[in-house]
């Protein structure tokens, strides 16, 4: 793994990996994995907050589930939209030798 310009970790070497440097788009599976891992953190915060307000685990879990599923879909769509935007990416070389 290498540390990217923005300070994020980048996997390396796998044939299914794609990075902005090689001119390919990020795979759908990677976008999904990022969305799910982020939502685990967000849903935990939502469930704990809802439980603190209601003192009912069933209500807190229900709110957490709705929040989790909805935000995974929105995050995935957001990632795919941004993956189509070239702004801020370095251009791959015209050719390589």
C-alpha positions as CSV (number, residue, x, y, z in Angstrom):
1,X,0.0,0.0,0.0
2,X,1.1,3.5,-0.7
3,X,0.1,6.8,0.8
4,X,-1.7,9.0,-1.8
5,X,-1.4,12.7,-2.3
6,X,-4.5,13.4,-0.1
7,X,-3.1,11.1,2.6
8,X,-5.3,8.1,1.9
9,X,-4.0,4.6,1.6
10,X,-4.0,3.0,-1.9
11,X,-3.8,-0.7,-2.6
12,X,-1.3,-1.8,-5.1
13,X,-0.6,-4.4,-7.6
14,X,-3.9,-6.3,-8.0
15,X,-5.1,-6.6,-11.5
16,X,-8.6,-5.6,-10.4
17,X,-7.4,-2.5,-8.8
18,X,-7.8,0.7,-10.7
19,X,-6.4,4.1,-9.8
20,X,-6.5,7.5,-11.4
21,X,-2.9,7.1,-12.6
22,X,-3.7,4.2,-14.8
23,X,-6.7,5.9,-16.5
24,X,-9.3,3.4,-15.2
25,X,-12.3,4.1,-13.0
26,X,-12.6,2.8,-9.5
27,X,-14.3,-0.7,-9.5
28,X,-17.9,-0.8,-8.2
29,X,-16.9,-3.4,-5.5
30,X,-14.4,-0.9,-4.0
31,X,-17.1,1.8,-3.9
32,X,-19.4,-0.6,-2.2
33,X,-16.8,-1.7,0.4
34,X,-16.0,1.9,1.2
35,X,-19.6,2.7,1.7
36,X,-20.3,-0.3,3.9
37,X,-17.3,0.3,6.2
38,X,-18.2,4.0,6.5
39,X,-21.8,3.2,7.3
40,X,-20.9,0.8,10.1
41,X,-19.3,3.7,11.9
42,X,-22.2,6.1,11.1
43,X,-24.9,3.6,12.0
44,X,-23.2,2.9,15.4
45,X,-23.4,6.6,16.2
46,X,-27.0,6.8,15.1
47,X,-28.1,3.8,17.2
48,X,-26.3,5.0,20.3
49,X,-27.7,8.5,19.9
50,X,-31.2,7.2,19.3
51,X,-31.0,4.9,22.3
52,X,-29.7,7.8,24.5
53,X,-32.8,9.9,23.4
54,X,-35.4,7.1,23.6
55,X,-34.0,4.5,26.0
56,X,-35.5,1.9,23.7
57,X,-33.1,-0.5,21.9
58,X,-35.8,-1.5,19.4
59,X,-36.5,2.1,18.3
60,X,-32.8,2.8,18.2
61,X,-32.1,-0.3,16.1
62,X,-34.9,0.5,13.7
63,X,-33.7,4.0,13.2
64,X,-30.2,2.7,12.7
65,X,-31.3,0.2,10.0
66,X,-33.3,2.8,8.0
67,X,-30.4,5.2,8.3
68,X,-27.8,2.6,7.3
69,X,-29.6,1.3,4.2
70,X,-30.6,4.8,2.9
71,X,-27.2,6.3,3.4
72,X,-25.4,3.3,1.8
73,X,-27.4,3.8,-1.4
74,X,-26.8,7.6,-1.4
75,X,-23.1,7.2,-0.7
76,X,-22.7,4.7,-3.5
77,X,-24.5,6.9,-6.0
78,X,-22.4,9.9,-4.8
79,X,-19.1,7.9,-5.3
80,X,-20.2,6.7,-8.8
81,X,-21.1,10.3,-9.8
82,X,-17.7,11.6,-8.6
83,X,-15.9,8.8,-10.3
84,X,-17.2,10.2,-13.6
85,X,-15.9,13.7,-12.9
86,X,-12.3,14.3,-14.0
87,X,-11.8,17.5,-12.0
88,X,-8.9,17.2,-9.7
89,X,-7.4,14.1,-11.2
90,X,-4.0,14.1,-13.0
91,X,-4.2,13.1,-16.6
92,X,-2.5,9.8,-17.6
93,X,0.3,10.2,-20.1
94,X,-0.6,10.1,-23.8
95,X,1.6,7.0,-24.3
96,X,4.1,4.9,-22.4
97,X,7.3,3.3,-23.7
